[in-house]
Amino acid sequence: MPCTCDGYPTPEPDKHNGPLAEALCKVLQEHEKKGELSCFDAATLEWWKEHKARDKERVAQDLKAAKTKKDKAKAIKKLTKYERELLGVKE
């Protein structure tokens, strides 16, 4: 999971989470905006590539979950009161 620098909560610390990862993420974001990533070593750039891929995956999962929640609420609204009671669904 990604660091908290993008506003998402941080799970258990690993090489992509925690205070150090958050600080590195912020630094690399700024350098990337300026096109100045060439000053970093290969290991750091590999970490950055993995970190961005994890962030992208998390965002995709979040969007999918939000769509599912919205679609579920829309489907529940189509049910009658009796059908919702039968299924044990709260309004």
Backbone hydrogen bonds, N-H to C=O, Kabsch-Sander energy under -0.5 kcal/mol:
donor,donor_aa,acceptor,acceptor_aa,energy
6,D,3,C,-0.6
7,G,4,T,-2.3
17,N,14,D,-1.5
22,E,18,G,-2.5
23,A,19,P,-2.3
24,L,20,L,-2.6
25,C,21,A,-2.6
26,K,22,E,-2.1
27,V,23,A,-2.2
28,L,24,L,-2.9
29,Q,25,C,-2.4
30,E,26,K,-1.9
31,H,27,V,-2.3
32,E,28,L,-2.5
33,K,29,Q,-2.3
34,K,30,E,-1.4
35,G,32,E,-1.1
36,E,31,H,-3.3
39,C,36,E,-0.7
40,F,37,L,-1.9
45,L,41,D,-2.2
46,E,42,A,-2.2
47,W,43,A,-2.3
48,W,44,T,-2.4
49,K,45,L,-2.2
50,E,46,E,-2.4
51,H,47,W,-2.8
52,K,48,W,-2.6
53,A,49,K,-1.9
54,R,50,E,-2.3
55,D,51,H,-2.3
56,K,52,K,-2.5
57,E,53,A,-2.3
58,R,54,R,-2.4
59,V,55,D,-2.4
60,A,56,K,-2.2
61,Q,57,E,-2.4
62,D,58,R,-2.5
63,L,59,V,-2.5
64,K,60,A,-2.3
65,A,61,Q,-2.5
66,A,62,D,-2.3
67,K,63,L,-2.3
68,T,64,K,-2.5
69,K,65,A,-2.4
70,K,66,A,-2.2
71,D,67,K,-3.0
72,K,68,T,-2.6
73,A,69,K,-2.2
74,K,70,K,-2.2
75,A,71,D,-2.3
76,I,72,K,-2.5
77,K,73,A,-1.8
78,K,74,K,-0.7
78,K,75,A,-0.8
79,L,75,A,-0.5
79,L,76,I,-1.3
84,R,80,T,-2.4
85,E,81,K,-2.2
86,L,82,Y,-2.5
87,L,83,E,-2.0
88,G,84,R,-0.7
88,G,85,E,-0.6
89,V,84,R,-2.9
